Amino acid sequence: MEIGSGPSSQVQLEVLKKSTEVQEQAVNQLLQDSSQQLKEQQETVEKTQQASGAALIGLGTSIDISA
């Protein structure tokens, strides 16, 4: 039985490098996805605020306070 049995240091280093690359890609993808979701949420909020504002303005112009 050899004392140093198992993958060589070079193989272990290559596996470590590859796993680091995969992790970096996964983190980058998550960041991009999160950024896209945040943009979409902000756009939805802006559209909702615009619609609410327009509805309030319309409501204000239709109220008759002359009585």
N, CA, C and O atoms as a Maestro MAE file, in Angstrom:
{
 s_m_m2io_version
 :::
 2.0.0
}

f_m_ct {
 s_m_title
 :::
 protein
 m_atom[268] {
  # First column is atom index #
  i_m_mmod_type
  r_m_x_coord
  r_m_y_coord
  r_m_z_coord
  i_m_residue_number
  s_m_chain_name
  s_m_pdb_residue_name
  s_m_pdb_atom_name
  i_m_atomic_number
  :::
  1 25 0.854 -1.195 0.000 1 A "MET " " N  " 7
  2 3 0.000 0.000 0.000 1 A "MET " " CA " 6
  3 2 0.885 1.238 0.000 1 A "MET " " C  " 6
  4 15 1.819 1.355 0.794 1 A "MET " " O  " 8
  5 25 0.579 2.139 -0.887 2 A "GLU " " N  " 7
  6 3 1.374 3.365 -0.987 2 A "GLU " " CA " 6
  7 2 0.955 4.356 0.097 2 A "GLU " " C  " 6
  8 15 -0.202 4.394 0.515 2 A "GLU " " O  " 8
  9 25 1.906 5.138 0.531 3 A "ILE " " N  " 7
  10 3 1.624 6.130 1.565 3 A "ILE " " CA " 6
  11 2 0.777 7.267 0.997 3 A "ILE " " C  " 6
  12 15 -0.149 7.733 1.659 3 A "ILE " " O  " 8
  13 25 1.079 7.714 -0.209 4 A "GLY " " N  " 7
  14 3 0.385 8.846 -0.818 4 A "GLY " " CA " 6
  15 2 -0.724 8.423 -1.753 4 A "GLY " " C  " 6
  16 15 -0.877 9.021 -2.818 4 A "GLY " " O  " 8
  17 25 -1.507 7.413 -1.399 5 A "SER " " N  " 7
  18 3 -2.556 6.955 -2.307 5 A "SER " " CA " 6
  19 2 -3.652 8.011 -2.422 5 A "SER " " C  " 6
  20 15 -3.858 8.800 -1.500 5 A "SER " " O  " 8
  21 25 -4.346 8.025 -3.545 6 A "GLY " " N  " 7
  22 3 -5.380 9.014 -3.805 6 A "GLY " " CA " 6
  23 2 -4.953 9.909 -4.950 6 A "GLY " " C  " 6
  24 15 -3.869 9.731 -5.506 6 A "GLY " " O  " 8
  25 25 -5.781 10.856 -5.305 7 A "PRO " " N  " 7
  26 3 -5.452 11.744 -6.419 7 A "PRO " " CA " 6
  27 2 -4.193 12.570 -6.123 7 A "PRO " " C  " 6
  28 15 -3.908 12.928 -4.981 7 A "PRO " " O  " 8
  29 25 -3.475 12.847 -7.170 8 A "SER " " N  " 7
  30 3 -2.259 13.647 -7.001 8 A "SER " " CA " 6
  31 2 -2.619 15.086 -6.628 8 A "SER " " C  " 6
  32 15 -3.766 15.505 -6.780 8 A "SER " " O  " 8
  33 25 -1.651 15.822 -6.148 9 A "SER " " N  " 7
  34 3 -1.870 17.224 -5.789 9 A "SER " " CA " 6
  35 2 -2.319 18.021 -7.001 9 A "SER " " C  " 6
  36 15 -3.154 18.918 -6.884 9 A "SER " " O  " 8
  37 25 -1.767 17.697 -8.167 10 A "GLN " " N  " 7
  38 3 -2.138 18.402 -9.391 10 A "GLN " " CA " 6
  39 2 -3.617 18.192 -9.721 10 A "GLN " " C  " 6
  40 15 -4.320 19.132 -10.089 10 A "GLN " " O  " 8
  41 25 -4.076 16.952 -9.586 11 A "VAL " " N  " 7
  42 3 -5.482 16.646 -9.863 11 A "VAL " " CA " 6
  43 2 -6.374 17.363 -8.856 11 A "VAL " " C  " 6
  44 15 -7.404 17.927 -9.226 11 A "VAL " " O  " 8
  45 25 -5.981 17.341 -7.588 12 A "GLN " " N  " 7
  46 3 -6.763 18.024 -6.557 12 A "GLN " " CA " 6
  47 2 -6.843 19.527 -6.842 12 A "GLN " " C  " 6
  48 15 -7.889 20.148 -6.654 12 A "GLN " " O  " 8
  49 25 -5.732 20.100 -7.295 13 A "LEU " " N  " 7
  50 3 -5.692 21.534 -7.604 13 A "LEU " " CA " 6
  51 2 -6.608 21.853 -8.782 13 A "LEU " " C  " 6
  52 15 -7.319 22.857 -8.753 13 A "LEU " " O  " 8
  53 25 -6.600 21.022 -9.806 14 A "GLU " " N  " 7
  54 3 -7.466 21.236 -10.959 14 A "GLU " " CA " 6
  55 2 -8.940 21.154 -10.565 14 A "GLU " " C  " 6
  56 15 -9.755 21.955 -11.024 14 A "GLU " " O  " 8
  57 25 -9.280 20.181 -9.712 15 A "VAL " " N  " 7
  58 3 -10.659 20.031 -9.252 15 A "VAL " " CA " 6
  59 2 -11.071 21.261 -8.445 15 A "VAL " " C  " 6
  60 15 -12.189 21.756 -8.589 15 A "VAL " " O  " 8
  61 25 -10.177 21.746 -7.604 16 A "LEU " " N  " 7
  62 3 -10.460 22.932 -6.802 16 A "LEU " " CA " 6
  63 2 -10.670 24.159 -7.684 16 A "LEU " " C  " 6
  64 15 -11.581 24.954 -7.450 16 A "LEU " " O  " 8
  65 25 -9.815 24.306 -8.705 17 A "LYS " " N  " 7
  66 3 -9.974 25.433 -9.629 17 A "LYS " " CA " 6
  67 2 -11.318 25.368 -10.352 17 A "LYS " " C  " 6
  68 15 -12.014 26.375 -10.483 17 A "LYS " " O  " 8
  69 25 -11.671 24.170 -10.819 18 A "LYS " " N  " 7
  70 3 -12.923 24.006 -11.547 18 A "LYS " " CA " 6
  71 2 -14.119 24.288 -10.647 18 A "LYS " " C  " 6
  72 15 -15.072 24.945 -11.067 18 A "LYS " " O  " 8
  73 25 -14.076 23.800 -9.423 19 A "SER " " N  " 7
  74 3 -15.198 24.031 -8.513 19 A "SER " " CA " 6
  75 2 -15.319 25.518 -8.176 19 A "SER " " C  " 6
  76 15 -16.426 26.028 -8.002 19 A "SER " " O  " 8
  77 25 -14.191 26.207 -8.085 20 A "THR " " N  " 7
  78 3 -14.215 27.653 -7.835 20 A "THR " " CA " 6
  79 2 -14.847 28.382 -9.019 20 A "THR " " C  " 6
  80 15 -15.643 29.300 -8.825 20 A "THR " " O  " 8
  81 25 -14.504 27.986 -10.230 21 A "GLU " " N  " 7
  82 3 -15.087 28.591 -11.432 21 A "GLU " " CA " 6
  83 2 -16.605 28.391 -11.456 21 A "GLU " " C  " 6
  84 15 -17.359 29.316 -11.758 21 A "GLU " " O  " 8
  85 25 -17.037 27.178 -11.134 22 A "VAL " " N  " 7
  86 3 -18.468 26.867 -11.139 22 A "VAL " " CA " 6
  87 2 -19.190 27.705 -10.094 22 A "VAL " " C  " 6
  88 15 -20.280 28.217 -10.347 22 A "VAL " " O  " 8
  89 25 -18.579 27.844 -8.914 23 A "GLN " " N  " 7
  90 3 -19.186 28.663 -7.861 23 A "GLN " " CA " 6
  91 2 -19.270 30.125 -8.287 23 A "GLN " " C  " 6
  92 15 -20.280 30.785 -8.041 23 A "GLN " " O  " 8
  93 25 -18.227 30.630 -8.918 24 A "GLU " " N  " 7
  94 3 -18.236 32.024 -9.379 24 A "GLU " " CA " 6
  95 2 -19.339 32.248 -10.413 24 A "GLU " " C  " 6
  96 15 -20.034 33.264 -10.382 24 A "GLU " " O  " 8
  97 25 -19.490 31.290 -11.329 25 A "GLN " " N  " 7
  98 3 -20.539 31.405 -12.344 25 A "GLN " " CA " 6
  99 2 -21.922 31.394 -11.693 25 A "GLN " " C  " 6
  100 15 -22.808 32.153 -12.087 25 A "GLN " " O  " 8
  101 25 -22.095 30.532 -10.701 26 A "ALA " " N  " 7
  102 3 -23.392 30.440 -10.021 26 A "ALA " " CA " 6
  103 2 -23.705 31.741 -9.286 26 A "ALA " " C  " 6
  104 15 -24.833 32.231 -9.342 26 A "ALA " " O  " 8
  105 25 -22.716 32.297 -8.603 27 A "VAL " " N  " 7
  106 3 -22.924 33.553 -7.878 27 A "VAL " " CA " 6
  107 2 -23.223 34.680 -8.857 27 A "VAL " " C  " 6
  108 15 -24.122 35.484 -8.611 27 A "VAL " " O  " 8
  109 25 -22.493 34.752 -9.953 28 A "ASN " " N  " 7
  110 3 -22.743 35.790 -10.956 28 A "ASN " " CA " 6
  111 2 -24.149 35.682 -11.535 28 A "ASN " " C  " 6
  112 15 -24.823 36.693 -11.734 28 A "ASN " " O  " 8
  113 25 -24.586 34.465 -11.804 29 A "GLN " " N  " 7
  114 3 -25.931 34.266 -12.337 29 A "GLN " " CA " 6
  115 2 -26.984 34.692 -11.323 29 A "GLN " " C  " 6
  116 15 -27.978 35.323 -11.683 29 A "GLN " " O  " 8
  117 25 -26.765 34.347 -10.049 30 A "LEU " " N  " 7
  118 3 -27.707 34.753 -9.004 30 A "LEU " " CA " 6
  119 2 -27.778 36.271 -8.887 30 A "LEU " " C  " 6
  120 15 -28.858 36.838 -8.720 30 A "LEU " " O  " 8
  121 25 -26.626 36.921 -8.974 31 A "LEU " " N  " 7
  122 3 -26.604 38.383 -8.900 31 A "LEU " " CA " 6
  123 2 -27.338 39.016 -10.077 31 A "LEU " " C  " 6
  124 15 -28.084 39.980 -9.906 31 A "LEU " " O  " 8
  125 25 -27.124 38.472 -11.264 32 A "GLN " " N  " 7
  126 3 -27.818 38.988 -12.446 32 A "GLN " " CA " 6
  127 2 -29.330 38.790 -12.326 32 A "GLN " " C  " 6
  128 15 -30.112 39.686 -12.641 32 A "GLN " " O  " 8
  129 25 -29.726 37.607 -11.867 33 A "ASP " " N  " 7
  130 3 -31.152 37.316 -11.708 33 A "ASP " " CA " 6
  131 2 -31.781 38.244 -10.671 33 A "ASP " " C  " 6
  132 15 -32.878 38.766 -10.873 33 A "ASP " " O  " 8
  133 25 -31.073 38.443 -9.559 34 A "SER " " N  " 7
  134 3 -31.582 39.316 -8.506 34 A "SER " " CA " 6
  135 2 -31.700 40.752 -9.004 34 A "SER " " C  " 6
  136 15 -32.669 41.447 -8.699 34 A "SER " " O  " 8
  137 25 -30.718 41.183 -9.762 35 A "SER " " N  " 7
  138 3 -30.739 42.535 -10.305 35 A "SER " " CA " 6
  139 2 -31.912 42.707 -11.260 35 A "SER " " C  " 6
  140 15 -32.583 43.739 -11.236 35 A "SER " " O  " 8
  141 25 -32.161 41.725 -12.087 36 A "GLN " " N  " 7
  142 3 -33.282 41.775 -13.029 36 A "GLN " " CA " 6
  143 2 -34.610 41.803 -12.281 36 A "GLN " " C  " 6
  144 15 -35.515 42.555 -12.641 36 A "GLN " " O  " 8
  145 25 -34.724 40.987 -11.246 37 A "GLN " " N  " 7
  146 3 -35.960 40.968 -10.463 37 A "GLN " " CA " 6
  147 2 -36.195 42.317 -9.789 37 A "GLN " " C  " 6
  148 15 -37.325 42.804 -9.743 37 A "GLN " " O  " 8
  149 25 -35.136 42.910 -9.271 38 A "LEU " " N  " 7
  150 3 -35.255 44.207 -8.611 38 A "LEU " " CA " 6
  151 2 -35.708 45.281 -9.598 38 A "LEU " " C  " 6
  152 15 -36.553 46.116 -9.274 38 A "LEU " " O  " 8
  153 25 -35.139 45.252 -10.805 39 A "LYS " " N  " 7
  154 3 -35.562 46.202 -11.844 39 A "LYS " " CA " 6
  155 2 -37.045 46.051 -12.152 39 A "LYS " " C  " 6
  156 15 -37.774 47.039 -12.246 39 A "LYS " " O  " 8
  157 25 -37.482 44.811 -12.307 40 A "GLU " " N  " 7
  158 3 -38.885 44.553 -12.630 40 A "GLU " " CA " 6
  159 2 -39.800 45.007 -11.496 40 A "GLU " " C  " 6
  160 15 -40.881 45.543 -11.739 40 A "GLU " " O  " 8
  161 25 -39.361 44.788 -10.257 41 A "GLN " " N  " 7
  162 3 -40.163 45.230 -9.113 41 A "GLN " " CA " 6
  163 2 -40.259 46.750 -9.076 41 A "GLN " " C  " 6
  164 15 -41.326 47.303 -8.809 41 A "GLN " " O  " 8
  165 25 -39.148 47.421 -9.341 42 A "GLN " " N  " 7
  166 3 -39.153 48.879 -9.341 42 A "GLN " " CA " 6
  167 2 -40.076 49.419 -10.437 42 A "GLN " " C  " 6
  168 15 -40.819 50.375 -10.213 42 A "GLN " " O  " 8
  169 25 -40.026 48.805 -11.615 43 A "GLU " " N  " 7
  170 3 -40.907 49.229 -12.708 43 A "GLU " " CA " 6
  171 2 -42.371 49.030 -12.337 43 A "GLU " " C  " 6
  172 15 -43.214 49.874 -12.640 43 A "GLU " " O  " 8
  173 25 -42.672 47.911 -11.681 44 A "THR " " N  " 7
  174 3 -44.045 47.634 -11.260 44 A "THR " " CA " 6
  175 2 -44.510 48.675 -10.244 44 A "THR " " C  " 6
  176 15 -45.635 49.167 -10.325 44 A "THR " " O  " 8
  177 25 -43.651 49.006 -9.298 45 A "VAL " " N  " 7
  178 3 -44.001 50.012 -8.294 45 A "VAL " " CA " 6
  179 2 -44.246 51.360 -8.965 45 A "VAL " " C  " 6
  180 15 -45.214 52.047 -8.640 45 A "VAL " " O  " 8
  181 25 -43.379 51.739 -9.897 46 A "GLU " " N  " 7
  182 3 -43.551 53.021 -10.590 46 A "GLU " " CA " 6
  183 2 -44.862 53.061 -11.362 46 A "GLU " " C  " 6
  184 15 -45.577 54.063 -11.327 46 A "GLU " " O  " 8
  185 25 -45.179 51.972 -12.061 47 A "LYS " " N  " 7
  186 3 -46.433 51.924 -12.824 47 A "LYS " " CA " 6
  187 2 -47.640 52.001 -11.891 47 A "LYS " " C  " 6
  188 15 -48.629 52.671 -12.186 47 A "LYS " " O  " 8
  189 25 -47.538 51.305 -10.763 48 A "THR " " N  " 7
  190 3 -48.641 51.323 -9.799 48 A "THR " " CA " 6
  191 2 -48.821 52.713 -9.216 48 A "THR " " C  " 6
  192 15 -49.947 53.182 -9.054 48 A "THR " " O  " 8
  193 25 -47.715 53.373 -8.901 49 A "GLN " " N  " 7
  194 3 -47.795 54.727 -8.356 49 A "GLN " " CA " 6
  195 2 -48.381 55.695 -9.379 49 A "GLN " " C  " 6
  196 15 -49.187 56.559 -9.033 49 A "GLN " " O  " 8
  197 25 -47.979 55.549 -10.627 50 A "GLN " " N  " 7
  198 3 -48.520 56.422 -11.679 50 A "GLN " " CA " 6
  199 2 -50.020 56.208 -11.832 50 A "GLN " " C  " 6
  200 15 -50.783 57.167 -11.942 50 A "GLN " " O  " 8
  201 25 -50.436 54.954 -11.838 51 A "ALA " " N  " 7
  202 3 -51.856 54.649 -11.986 51 A "ALA " " CA " 6
  203 2 -52.634 55.170 -10.783 51 A "ALA " " C  " 6
  204 15 -53.720 55.726 -10.942 51 A "ALA " " O  " 8
  205 25 -52.089 54.995 -9.585 52 A "SER " " N  " 7
  206 3 -52.765 55.478 -8.380 52 A "SER " " CA " 6
  207 2 -52.864 56.996 -8.397 52 A "SER " " C  " 6
  208 15 -53.898 57.563 -8.045 52 A "SER " " O  " 8
  209 25 -51.795 57.643 -8.804 53 A "GLY " " N  " 7
  210 3 -51.799 59.100 -8.886 53 A "GLY " " CA " 6
  211 2 -52.817 59.600 -9.881 53 A "GLY " " C  " 6
  212 15 -53.536 60.564 -9.617 53 A "GLY " " O  " 8
  213 25 -52.880 58.951 -11.017 54 A "ALA " " N  " 7
  214 3 -53.851 59.344 -12.045 54 A "ALA " " CA " 6
  215 2 -55.269 59.128 -11.538 54 A "ALA " " C  " 6
  216 15 -56.152 59.944 -11.806 54 A "ALA " " O  " 8
  217 25 -55.495 58.053 -10.818 55 A "ALA " " N  " 7
  218 3 -56.827 57.774 -10.278 55 A "ALA " " CA " 6
  219 2 -57.213 58.826 -9.245 55 A "ALA " " C  " 6
  220 15 -58.361 59.270 -9.204 55 A "ALA " " O  " 8
  221 25 -56.262 59.219 -8.419 56 A "LEU " " N  " 7
  222 3 -56.549 60.242 -7.410 56 A "LEU " " CA " 6
  223 2 -56.828 61.593 -8.052 56 A "LEU " " C  " 6
  224 15 -57.720 62.321 -7.617 56 A "LEU " " O  " 8
  225 25 -56.073 61.924 -9.077 57 A "ILE " " N  " 7
  226 3 -56.306 63.186 -9.787 57 A "ILE " " CA " 6
  227 2 -57.689 63.162 -10.433 57 A "ILE " " C  " 6
  228 15 -58.429 64.144 -10.364 57 A "ILE " " O  " 8
  229 25 -58.026 62.061 -11.047 58 A "GLY " " N  " 7
  230 3 -59.353 61.910 -11.656 58 A "GLY " " CA " 6
  231 2 -60.445 62.007 -10.615 58 A "GLY " " C  " 6
  232 15 -61.486 62.616 -10.861 58 A "GLY " " O  " 8
  233 25 -60.221 61.416 -9.458 59 A "LEU " " N  " 7
  234 3 -61.203 61.470 -8.381 59 A "LEU " " CA " 6
  235 2 -61.377 62.908 -7.903 59 A "LEU " " C  " 6
  236 15 -62.497 63.358 -7.659 59 A "LEU " " O  " 8
  237 25 -60.267 63.621 -7.773 60 A "GLY " " N  " 7
  238 3 -60.324 65.001 -7.300 60 A "GLY " " CA " 6
  239 2 -61.065 65.912 -8.251 60 A "GLY " " C  " 6
  240 15 -61.722 66.857 -7.814 60 A "GLY " " O  " 8
  241 25 -60.974 65.651 -9.533 61 A "THR " " N  " 7
  242 3 -61.647 66.533 -10.504 61 A "THR " " CA " 6
  243 2 -63.127 66.197 -10.631 61 A "THR " " C  " 6
  244 15 -63.888 66.990 -11.186 61 A "THR " " O  " 8
  245 25 -63.554 65.039 -10.129 62 A "SER " " N  " 7
  246 3 -64.963 64.669 -10.276 62 A "SER " " CA " 6
  247 2 -65.772 64.948 -9.016 62 A "SER " " C  " 6
  248 15 -66.987 64.753 -9.011 62 A "SER " " O  " 8
  249 25 -65.126 65.397 -7.959 63 A "ILE " " N  " 7
  250 3 -65.854 65.679 -6.716 63 A "ILE " " CA " 6
  251 2 -66.494 67.074 -6.816 63 A "ILE " " C  " 6
  252 15 -65.835 68.055 -7.162 63 A "ILE " " O  " 8
  253 25 -67.749 67.129 -6.514 64 A "ASP " " N  " 7
  254 3 -68.473 68.417 -6.565 64 A "ASP " " CA " 6
  255 2 -68.587 68.963 -5.139 64 A "ASP " " C  " 6
  256 15 -69.312 68.412 -4.310 64 A "ASP " " O  " 8
  257 25 -67.875 70.031 -4.871 65 A "ILE " " N  " 7
  258 3 -67.895 70.621 -3.523 65 A "ILE " " CA " 6
  259 2 -68.623 71.955 -3.516 65 A "ILE " " C  " 6
  260 15 -68.423 72.762 -2.608 65 A "ILE " " O  " 8
  261 25 -69.459 72.198 -4.507 66 A "SER " " N  " 7
  262 3 -70.135 73.502 -4.625 66 A "SER " " CA " 6
  263 2 -71.385 73.591 -3.765 66 A "SER " " C  " 6
  264 15 -71.978 74.663 -3.642 66 A "SER " " O  " 8
  265 25 -71.787 72.481 -3.173 67 A "ALA " " N  " 7
  266 3 -73.025 72.489 -2.395 67 A "ALA " " CA " 6
  267 2 -72.801 73.143 -1.126 67 A "ALA " " C  " 6
  268 15 -73.723 73.255 -0.318 67 A "ALA " " O  " 8
  :::
 }
 m_bond[267] {
  # First column is bond index #
  i_m_from
  i_m_to
  i_m_order
  :::
  1 1 2 1
  2 2 3 1
  3 3 4 2
  4 3 5 1
  5 5 6 1
  6 6 7 1
  7 7 8 2
  8 7 9 1
  9 9 10 1
  10 10 11 1
  11 11 12 2
  12 11 13 1
  13 13 14 1
  14 14 15 1
  15 15 16 2
  16 15 17 1
  17 17 18 1
  18 18 19 1
  19 19 20 2
  20 19 21 1
  21 21 22 1
  22 22 23 1
  23 23 24 2
  24 23 25 1
  25 25 26 1
  26 26 27 1
  27 27 28 2
  28 27 29 1
  29 29 30 1
  30 30 31 1
  31 31 32 2
  32 31 33 1
  33 33 34 1
  34 34 35 1
  35 35 36 2
  36 35 37 1
  37 37 38 1
  38 38 39 1
  39 39 40 2
  40 39 41 1
  41 41 42 1
  42 42 43 1
  43 43 44 2
  44 43 45 1
  45 45 46 1
  46 46 47 1
  47 47 48 2
  48 47 49 1
  49 49 50 1
  50 50 51 1
  51 51 52 2
  52 51 53 1
  53 53 54 1
  54 54 55 1
  55 55 56 2
  56 55 57 1
  57 57 58 1
  58 58 59 1
  59 59 60 2
  60 59 61 1
  61 61 62 1
  62 62 63 1
  63 63 64 2
  64 63 65 1
  65 65 66 1
  66 66 67 1
  67 67 68 2
  68 67 69 1
  69 69 70 1
  70 70 71 1
  71 71 72 2
  72 71 73 1
  73 73 74 1
  74 74 75 1
  75 75 76 2
  76 75 77 1
  77 77 78 1
  78 78 79 1
  79 79 80 2
  80 79 81 1
  81 81 82 1
  82 82 83 1
  83 83 84 2
  84 83 85 1
  85 85 86 1
  86 86 87 1
  87 87 88 2
  88 87 89 1
  89 89 90 1
  90 90 91 1
  91 91 92 2
  92 91 93 1
  93 93 94 1
  94 94 95 1
  95 95 96 2
  96 95 97 1
  97 97 98 1
  98 98 99 1
  99 99 100 2
  100 99 101 1
  101 101 102 1
  102 102 103 1
  103 103 104 2
  104 103 105 1
  105 105 106 1
  106 106 107 1
  107 107 108 2
  108 107 109 1
  109 109 110 1
  110 110 111 1
  111 111 112 2
  112 111 113 1
  113 113 114 1
  114 114 115 1
  115 115 116 2
  116 115 117 1
  117 117 118 1
  118 118 119 1
  119 119 120 2
  120 119 121 1
  121 121 122 1
  122 122 123 1
  123 123 124 2
  124 123 125 1
  125 125 126 1
  126 126 127 1
  127 127 128 2
  128 127 129 1
  129 129 130 1
  130 130 131 1
  131 131 132 2
  132 131 133 1
  133 133 134 1
  134 134 135 1
  135 135 136 2
  136 135 137 1
  137 137 138 1
  138 138 139 1
  139 139 140 2
  140 139 141 1
  141 141 142 1
  142 142 143 1
  143 143 144 2
  144 143 145 1
  145 145 146 1
  146 146 147 1
  147 147 148 2
  148 147 149 1
  149 149 150 1
  150 150 151 1
  151 151 152 2
  152 151 153 1
  153 153 154 1
  154 154 155 1
  155 155 156 2
  156 155 157 1
  157 157 158 1
  158 158 159 1
  159 159 160 2
  160 159 161 1
  161 161 162 1
  162 162 163 1
  163 163 164 2
  164 163 165 1
  165 165 166 1
  166 166 167 1
  167 167 168 2
  168 167 169 1
  169 169 170 1
  170 170 171 1
  171 171 172 2
  172 171 173 1
  173 173 174 1
  174 174 175 1
  175 175 176 2
  176 175 177 1
  177 177 178 1
  178 178 179 1
  179 179 180 2
  180 179 181 1
  181 181 182 1
  182 182 183 1
  183 183 184 2
  184 183 185 1
  185 185 186 1
  186 186 187 1
  187 187 188 2
  188 187 189 1
  189 189 190 1
  190 190 191 1
  191 191 192 2
  192 191 193 1
  193 193 194 1
  194 194 195 1
  195 195 196 2
  196 195 197 1
  197 197 198 1
  198 198 199 1
  199 199 200 2
  200 199 201 1
  201 201 202 1
  202 202 203 1
  203 203 204 2
  204 203 205 1
  205 205 206 1
  206 206 207 1
  207 207 208 2
  208 207 209 1
  209 209 210 1
  210 210 211 1
  211 211 212 2
  212 211 213 1
  213 213 214 1
  214 214 215 1
  215 215 216 2
  216 215 217 1
  217 217 218 1
  218 218 219 1
  219 219 220 2
  220 219 221 1
  221 221 222 1
  222 222 223 1
  223 223 224 2
  224 223 225 1
  225 225 226 1
  226 226 227 1
  227 227 228 2
  228 227 229 1
  229 229 230 1
  230 230 231 1
  231 231 232 2
  232 231 233 1
  233 233 234 1
  234 234 235 1
  235 235 236 2
  236 235 237 1
  237 237 238 1
  238 238 239 1
  239 239 240 2
  240 239 241 1
  241 241 242 1
  242 242 243 1
  243 243 244 2
  244 243 245 1
  245 245 246 1
  246 246 247 1
  247 247 248 2
  248 247 249 1
  249 249 250 1
  250 250 251 1
  251 251 252 2
  252 251 253 1
  253 253 254 1
  254 254 255 1
  255 255 256 2
  256 255 257 1
  257 257 258 1
  258 258 259 1
  259 259 260 2
  260 259 261 1
  261 261 262 1
  262 262 263 1
  263 263 264 2
  264 263 265 1
  265 265 266 1
  266 266 267 1
  267 267 268 2
  :::
 }
}
